[in-house]
Amino acid sequence: MALIQGIVEGLTEFIPVSSTGHLILAGSLLGFEGEKAKTFEVVIQLGAILAVLILYWKRVLSLFALAPRKAGGLNLLHLIIACIPAAVIGFAAEKYIDKYLFSPATVLIGLVAGGIMMIYAERRAGRARTKNLDQISYAQAFGVGLSQCLALWPGFSRSGATISFGLMTGMDRKTAAEFSFILAIPIMFGASGLSLVKHIGIFDRSDLFFLAVGFIVSFIVAWFAVVWFLRLLQRVNLTPFAVYRFIVAVIFAILLLQGVVK
């Protein structure tokens, strides 16, 4: 179970298909639900984000002036501006989200809505004027940051929302994806760290191997998924990912109606 969930998390965390949605749906099929399942998902999310942190370690250090950075380029203020909207709304609505939105039915809604948004973003996007991270403006960072609020709805996909809004604000696909990855570091470490502190007590020593397997598998799979996704974006747009979301939504809607998932 830890192996499966780790693979699901690593594969889906940074591509626009919603890792949270897939984990909820997979957990429902596997019968792995409840507070322990939610906390386990937090642990393996940290594995996935660690992969991005290592892949972009030079860029992360440059944000803190610990590595060379282009004058006027991407800096810590960009991330602060982009993180504020989701951090504020997420903190205020945390109890409501946990209580009402973590279910297969709400995930299906998020999958469909997010897929429609991605198709709209591709049609709305004009000629890209921002072709690397150092060309991103503060206004673009704030716009992408606002889009993260949509991802508070499970199934919507944080990467799907941020990449889509990146395209609509003038970024090319690679730049939008890389900004989404880097922006995930503070957002996910903050949200996951807070949740982990609150709920880690539900595990005991016998669960350590289970947690370690999920964490390590998520880390390894996420590493390869990020590299693969960036290469793929050079050849395709977001539409195939939107179609995939619709297919997953239909399959799980059928399973939901038949009572296979609840």
LINURHU-V957534 format. One record per pair of residues at least 24 apart in sequence whose ideal C-beta (glycine too) atoms are under 10 Angstrom apart, sorted by the first residue. I is the first residue (numbers start at 1). J is the second residue. Records with the same first field share a line. If there is no record, write none. Layout:
I->J ; J
//
This chain:
1->26 ; 27 ; 30 ; 31 ; 32 ; 37 ; 40 ; 210 ; 213 ; 214
2->32 ; 40 ; 43 ; 44 ; 207 ; 209 ; 210 ; 211 ; 212 ; 213 ; 214 ; 215 ; 216 ; 217 ; 218
3->210 ; 213 ; 214 ; 216 ; 217
4->29 ; 30 ; 32 ; 214 ; 217
5->30 ; 32 ; 37 ; 40 ; 41 ; 43 ; 44 ; 210 ; 213 ; 214 ; 217 ; 218
6->40 ; 43 ; 44 ; 47 ; 48 ; 212 ; 213 ; 214 ; 215 ; 216 ; 217 ; 218 ; 219 ; 220 ; 221 ; 222
7->44 ; 214 ; 217 ; 218 ; 220 ; 221 ; 222 ; 225
8->41 ; 44 ; 214 ; 217 ; 218 ; 221
9->40 ; 41 ; 43 ; 44 ; 45 ; 46 ; 47 ; 48 ; 214 ; 215 ; 217 ; 218 ; 219 ; 221 ; 222 ; 225
10->44 ; 45 ; 47 ; 48 ; 51 ; 214 ; 216 ; 217 ; 218 ; 219 ; 220 ; 221 ; 222 ; 223 ; 224 ; 225 ; 226
11->48 ; 218 ; 221 ; 222 ; 224 ; 225 ; 228 ; 229
12->48 ; 157 ; 159 ; 221 ; 222 ; 225
13->44 ; 45 ; 47 ; 48 ; 49 ; 51 ; 52 ; 157 ; 158 ; 159 ; 181 ; 184 ; 188 ; 218 ; 221 ; 222 ; 225 ; 226
14->48 ; 49 ; 51 ; 52 ; 157 ; 158 ; 159 ; 163 ; 177 ; 180 ; 181 ; 184 ; 222 ; 225 ; 226 ; 228 ; 229 ; 230
15->157 ; 159 ; 160 ; 163 ; 177 ; 222 ; 225 ; 226 ; 228 ; 229 ; 232 ; 233 ; 238 ; 241 ; 244
16->114 ; 115 ; 117 ; 118 ; 121 ; 156 ; 157 ; 158 ; 159 ; 160 ; 161 ; 162 ; 163 ; 164 ; 177 ; 180 ; 229 ; 238 ; 241 ; 242 ; 244 ; 245
17->111 ; 114 ; 115 ; 118 ; 155 ; 157 ; 159 ; 160 ; 241 ; 242 ; 244 ; 245 ; 248
18->107 ; 110 ; 111 ; 114 ; 115 ; 151 ; 153 ; 154 ; 155 ; 156 ; 157 ; 158 ; 159 ; 160 ; 161 ; 245 ; 248
19->44 ; 45 ; 48 ; 154 ; 157 ; 158 ; 159 ; 218 ; 222
20->45 ; 101 ; 102 ; 107 ; 110 ; 151 ; 152 ; 153 ; 154 ; 155 ; 156 ; 157 ; 158
21->102 ; 104 ; 106 ; 107 ; 108 ; 109 ; 110 ; 111 ; 114 ; 153 ; 154 ; 155 ; 156 ; 157 ; 245 ; 248 ; 249 ; 252
22->107 ; 111 ; 154 ; 155 ; 157 ; 248 ; 252
23->102 ; 107 ; 154
24->101 ; 102 ; 103 ; 104 ; 106 ; 107 ; 110 ; 154 ; 155 ; 252 ; 261
25->103 ; 104 ; 107 ; 108 ; 111 ; 154 ; 155 ; 248 ; 249 ; 251 ; 252 ; 255 ; 256 ; 261
26->261
27->102 ; 104 ; 261
28->103 ; 104 ; 107 ; 252 ; 255 ; 256 ; 260 ; 261 ; 262
29->104 ; 252 ; 255 ; 260 ; 261
31->261
33->102 ; 103 ; 262
34->202
35->98 ; 198 ; 199 ; 202
36->199 ; 202 ; 203 ; 207 ; 210
37->102
38->98 ; 102 ; 195 ; 199 ; 202
39->192 ; 195 ; 196 ; 198 ; 199 ; 200 ; 201 ; 202 ; 203 ; 207 ; 211
40->199 ; 202 ; 203 ; 207 ; 210 ; 211 ; 214 ; 215
41->102 ; 192 ; 195 ; 214 ; 218
42->188 ; 191 ; 192 ; 193 ; 194 ; 195 ; 196 ; 197 ; 198 ; 199 ; 200
43->192 ; 195 ; 196 ; 199 ; 200 ; 203 ; 207 ; 210 ; 211 ; 212 ; 214 ; 215 ; 218
44->192 ; 211 ; 213 ; 214 ; 215 ; 216 ; 217 ; 218 ; 219 ; 221 ; 222
45->184 ; 188 ; 189 ; 191 ; 192 ; 195 ; 196 ; 214 ; 215 ; 218 ; 222
46->188 ; 189 ; 192 ; 193 ; 196 ; 215 ; 218 ; 219
47->211 ; 212 ; 214 ; 215 ; 216 ; 217 ; 218 ; 219 ; 220 ; 221 ; 222 ; 223
48->184 ; 188 ; 192 ; 215 ; 217 ; 218 ; 219 ; 220 ; 221 ; 222 ; 223 ; 225 ; 226
49->181 ; 184 ; 185 ; 186 ; 187 ; 188 ; 189 ; 192 ; 218 ; 219 ; 222
50->185 ; 188 ; 189 ; 215 ; 218 ; 219 ; 222 ; 223
51->181 ; 218 ; 219 ; 220 ; 221 ; 222 ; 223 ; 224 ; 225 ; 226 ; 227
52->178 ; 180 ; 181 ; 182 ; 183 ; 184 ; 185 ; 188 ; 219 ; 222 ; 223 ; 226
53->181 ; 182 ; 184 ; 185 ; 188 ; 189
54->219 ; 223
55->178 ; 181 ; 182 ; 222 ; 223 ; 226 ; 227 ; 230
56->133 ; 178 ; 181 ; 182 ; 185 ; 226
59->133 ; 134 ; 178 ; 181 ; 182 ; 185
60->182 ; 185 ; 186
62->133 ; 134
63->182 ; 185 ; 186
69->134
70->132 ; 133 ; 134 ; 135
71->134
72->134 ; 135
73->132 ; 133 ; 134 ; 135 ; 136
74->132 ; 133 ; 134 ; 135 ; 136 ; 141 ; 175 ; 178 ; 179 ; 182
75->134 ; 136 ; 138 ; 141
76->186
77->138 ; 141
78->133 ; 136 ; 137 ; 138 ; 140 ; 141 ; 142 ; 144 ; 145 ; 179 ; 182 ; 183
79->141 ; 145 ; 179 ; 182 ; 183 ; 185 ; 186 ; 187
80->138 ; 141 ; 145 ; 186
81->138 ; 139 ; 140 ; 141 ; 142 ; 143 ; 144 ; 145
82->136 ; 138 ; 140 ; 141 ; 142 ; 143 ; 144 ; 145 ; 146 ; 147 ; 148 ; 162 ; 179 ; 180 ; 182 ; 183 ; 186 ; 187
83->141 ; 145 ; 148 ; 183 ; 185 ; 186 ; 187 ; 190
84->142 ; 145 ; 146 ; 148
85->142 ; 143 ; 144 ; 145 ; 146 ; 147 ; 148 ; 149
86->145 ; 146 ; 147 ; 148 ; 149 ; 150 ; 151 ; 152 ; 158 ; 161 ; 162 ; 183 ; 187 ; 190 ; 191
87->145 ; 148 ; 149 ; 186 ; 187 ; 190 ; 191
88->149
89->146 ; 148 ; 149 ; 152
90->148 ; 149 ; 151 ; 152 ; 187 ; 190 ; 191 ; 194
91->190 ; 191 ; 194
93->149 ; 152
94->152 ; 191 ; 194 ; 195 ; 198
96->152
97->152 ; 153 ; 154
98->195
101->152 ; 153 ; 154 ; 155 ; 156
102->154 ; 155
103->154 ; 155 ; 256 ; 261 ; 262
104->154 ; 155 ; 252 ; 253 ; 255 ; 256 ; 260 ; 261 ; 262
105->155 ; 252 ; 253 ; 256 ; 261 ; 262
106->153 ; 154 ; 155 ; 156
107->153 ; 154 ; 155 ; 156 ; 248 ; 249 ; 252 ; 256 ; 261
108->155 ; 245 ; 248 ; 249 ; 250 ; 251 ; 252 ; 253 ; 256 ; 261
109->153 ; 154 ; 155 ; 156 ; 249
110->150 ; 151 ; 152 ; 153 ; 154 ; 155 ; 156 ; 157 ; 160 ; 245 ; 249
111->154 ; 155 ; 156 ; 157 ; 160 ; 242 ; 244 ; 245 ; 246 ; 247 ; 248 ; 249 ; 250 ; 252 ; 253
112->155 ; 156 ; 242 ; 245 ; 246 ; 248 ; 249 ; 250 ; 253
113->150 ; 153 ; 155 ; 156 ; 157 ; 160 ; 245 ; 249
114->150 ; 151 ; 153 ; 155 ; 156 ; 157 ; 158 ; 159 ; 160 ; 161 ; 164 ; 241 ; 242 ; 245 ; 249
115->155 ; 156 ; 157 ; 160 ; 238 ; 239 ; 241 ; 242 ; 243 ; 244 ; 245 ; 246 ; 247 ; 248 ; 249
116->242 ; 245 ; 246
117->147 ; 150 ; 156 ; 157 ; 160 ; 161 ; 164 ; 165 ; 168 ; 238 ; 242
118->157 ; 160 ; 161 ; 163 ; 164 ; 167 ; 237 ; 238 ; 239 ; 240 ; 241 ; 242 ; 243 ; 245
119->164 ; 237 ; 238 ; 239 ; 241 ; 242 ; 243 ; 246
120->164 ; 167 ; 168 ; 238 ; 242
121->147 ; 160 ; 161 ; 163 ; 164 ; 165 ; 166 ; 167 ; 168 ; 169 ; 176 ; 237 ; 238 ; 239 ; 242
122->164 ; 167 ; 168 ; 173 ; 237 ; 238 ; 239 ; 242
123->167 ; 168 ; 237 ; 239
124->164 ; 167 ; 168
125->164 ; 166 ; 167 ; 168 ; 169 ; 170 ; 171 ; 172 ; 173 ; 176 ; 237 ; 238
126->167 ; 168 ; 170
127->170 ; 172
128->166 ; 167 ; 169 ; 170 ; 171 ; 172 ; 173 ; 174 ; 175 ; 176
129->169 ; 170 ; 171 ; 172
130->166 ; 167 ; 169 ; 170 ; 171 ; 172 ; 175 ; 176 ; 179
131->170 ; 171 ; 172 ; 174 ; 175
132->171 ; 172 ; 174 ; 175 ; 178 ; 179
133->171 ; 174 ; 175 ; 178 ; 179 ; 182
134->175
135->170 ; 171 ; 172 ; 175
136->166 ; 169 ; 170 ; 171 ; 175 ; 176 ; 178 ; 179
137->169 ; 170
139->169 ; 170
140->165 ; 166 ; 168 ; 169 ; 170 ; 171 ; 175 ; 176 ; 179
141->166 ; 169 ; 179 ; 183
142->169
143->168 ; 169 ; 170
144->168 ; 169 ; 171 ; 176 ; 179 ; 180 ; 183
145->183 ; 187
147->180
148->180 ; 183 ; 184 ; 187
151->187
152->191
155->245 ; 248 ; 249 ; 252
156->245
157->241 ; 245
158->183 ; 184 ; 187 ; 188
159->183 ; 184 ; 229 ; 241
160->238 ; 241 ; 242 ; 245
162->187
163->229 ; 233 ; 238 ; 241
164->238 ; 242
167->237 ; 238
172->233 ; 234
173->230 ; 232 ; 233 ; 234 ; 236 ; 237 ; 238
174->229 ; 230 ; 231 ; 233 ; 234
176->233 ; 238
177->226 ; 229 ; 230 ; 232 ; 233 ; 238
178->226 ; 230 ; 233
181->226 ; 229 ; 230
//
